[in-house]
Amino acid sequence: MNITLRQLKVFERVARRLSFTRAAEELYLTQPAVSMQIKQFEENIGLPLFERLGKKIYLTRAGEELYQLSRTISEQLDAAELLIEELKGTDGGRLVVAVASTVHYFGIRLLAEFCRRYPKVKVSFKVTNRKGLLQQLEDNEADVVLMGQPPEDQDLQYEAFLENPLVLIAPAGHPLAGKRGIPLSELQDENFIMREQGSGTRSAAERYFGERGVHLTASMEMNTNGAIKQGVEEGLGLAIVSIHTLERELESGRVVVLDVEHFPIRRQWFIVHRSGKRLSAVAREFADFVRSEARSFVRTEIIEAALGKASAAPGPEA
């Protein structure tokens, strides 16, 4: 047999996802290229590895056995790569960082400074939602993940590194802007623009309001913070977002932070990796850098001014 590591890698990804399309996306290949690799792989071993039933594909018995073997080989190759990265240290190593979409607002500045300090390190920076981050951790594809509260039922090691206040925003000129101590009950009739189901911010907000007996009406769902903020500016509704996403909007006055009782929602950002994962020298250096330097890359003066302005806003005229 003339099996190549490339064929084995493509097979392992298709078998893991049971999808040629998703495997192609994750491997940065075209779907025809993935299909060709699998076809050549099957021809080399002389057995079918997948069967198609309707629109879904399934592993054959041979495919299942080979998938387990391919996982073992993949783990061994990862160990070999880690050893090489360890020998390189911070002088030419590789780093894979995955961050929540909200983190990237200050995470880009954080990463830029790290790269300036260690210019020979090759970095892969992935931005995705909570579901994607957990998948990255499960598949052991990221060295370090920066995200909100990790689930406690997964075998993860994590540590808080920065406070992440969630605030309620409205367009400038909204009737609630300028009011002090707005009760949560007054928000029940407001329309809210929410992140997609499964988003860490949405889950935290719904849990927070639910514990206080208040139901939020999600009139619209958007899957990016940028779209949500623009929707708020255009008067489509209120929104609950991390204050770290609001630097430009607060400076320009396009949105305002409302002074709502029990707000902001106090959350934390966490640095996360799989328990038992052996971090390379570069990954350890980056983790230490995040712990010690992250706060200096957040424009705290804007955050503190916004929170102070909301709590000190004048009440409505009699």
Secondary structure, DSSP 8 states (H G I E B T S, - for coil): ----HHHHHHHHHHHHHT-HHHHHHHHT--HHHHHHHHHHHHHHHTS--EEEETTEEEE-HHHHHHHHHHHHHHHHHHHHHHHHHHHHTTSS-EEEEEEETTTHHHHHHHHHHHHHHSTT-EEEEEEE-HHHHHHHHHTT--SEEEESS--TTS-EEEEEEEE--EEEEEETT-TTTT-SSB-GGGGTTSEEEE--TT-HHHHHHHHHHHHTT---EEEEE-SSHHHHHHHHHTTS-BEEEEGGG-HHHHHHTSEEE--BTT-SB--EEEEEEETT----HHHHHHHHHHHHHGGGGS-HHHHHHHHHHHHT------
